[in-house]
Amino acid sequence: MAEIRWTYQAADDPEAITSFIAADSSSYAMLFAIDLLAVVERLLDFPFSGRVLPEFDDPAIREILFGNYRIIYRLKGDIAEILTVYHGARLLDPARLTGNED
């Protein structure tokens, strides 16, 4: 069983996304947040379930596709560190993947 940790940046991503969605529908924003957390919690039992991030040649950096979003995480031993939740239509900024918060 893995442990899940969120970087500070990644912890802010769902809040920003749900705030944006809530401008149109607060109920859909709540459902989005609940479903997002459920997807992330699956990493506890299946940390290798995400595919290797295509932009990088590093098997430790992976992603799970969730609707229009990419949940990008890094495996560090038995820890799944969430690096960012990013809209799939946007170009990925490599700076968002540093996660230097040890």
C-alpha positions in Angstrom: 0.0 0.0 0.0 1.3 3.4 -1.0 1.1 6.7 0.8 -0.2 9.8 -1.0 1.4 13.2 -0.6 0.4 16.4 -2.4 3.0 19.1 -3.2 1.9 22.6 -2.1 1.3 23.5 -5.7 -0.7 20.4 -6.4 -2.8 20.9 -3.3 -3.9 24.3 -4.8 -4.8 22.9 -8.2 -8.1 21.2 -7.3 -9.3 24.3 -5.4 -8.6 26.5 -8.4 -10.3 24.1 -10.7 -13.4 23.7 -8.5 -13.7 27.4 -8.0 -13.7 27.9 -11.8 -16.3 25.1 -12.2 -18.4 26.5 -9.4 -18.8 29.8 -11.2 -21.2 27.8 -13.5 -22.4 25.0 -11.2 -21.6 24.5 -7.6 -23.0 21.0 -7.5 -20.9 19.9 -10.5 -17.8 21.5 -8.8 -18.5 19.4 -5.7 -18.9 16.2 -7.7 -15.7 17.0 -9.6 -13.8 17.4 -6.3 -15.2 14.1 -4.8 -14.5 12.2 -8.0 -11.0 13.6 -8.2 -10.1 12.6 -4.7 -11.5 9.1 -5.3 -9.3 8.7 -8.4 -6.2 9.8 -6.4 -7.1 7.5 -3.5 -6.9 4.5 -5.8 -3.1 5.1 -5.9 -3.0 3.8 -2.4 -3.7 0.3 -3.7 -2.5 0.7 -7.3 0.4 3.2 -7.4 1.6 2.0 -10.9 -1.9 2.3 -12.4 -1.0 5.6 -14.2 0.9 5.6 -17.5 4.4 6.9 -17.7 4.3 10.6 -18.6 4.9 10.8 -22.4 6.8 14.1 -22.2 9.5 12.6 -19.9 11.6 9.5 -20.0 11.2 8.8 -16.3 9.2 5.7 -15.2 8.7 7.4 -11.8 6.7 10.3 -13.3 3.2 9.1 -14.2 -0.2 10.4 -15.0 -3.8 9.4 -14.6 -6.3 10.9 -17.0 -9.4 12.2 -15.3 -11.9 13.8 -17.6 -10.2 16.7 -19.3 -7.5 16.7 -16.6 -4.1 15.0 -16.1 -3.3 14.0 -12.5 0.5 13.9 -12.6 2.4 12.2 -9.8 5.9 10.9 -9.0 6.6 7.6 -7.3 9.2 7.8 -4.5 9.5 4.4 -2.9 6.0 3.7 -1.4 4.9 7.3 -1.8 2.8 8.7 -4.6 3.6 12.4 -4.7 0.9 14.4 -6.6 2.8 17.1 -8.6 -0.1 18.8 -10.4 -3.6 18.5 -11.7 -3.5 20.1 -15.1 -6.0 20.6 -17.9 -5.1 18.3 -20.8 -5.6 21.1 -23.4 -2.8 23.1 -22.0 0.9 22.6 -22.7 2.5 21.1 -19.7 4.9 23.4 -18.0 7.9 21.3 -16.7 8.4 23.7 -13.8 5.1 22.3 -12.4 6.8 19.0 -12.0 9.6 19.9 -9.7 7.8 19.2 -6.4 10.9 20.3 -4.4 9.2 20.4 -1.0 11.1 17.7 0.9 
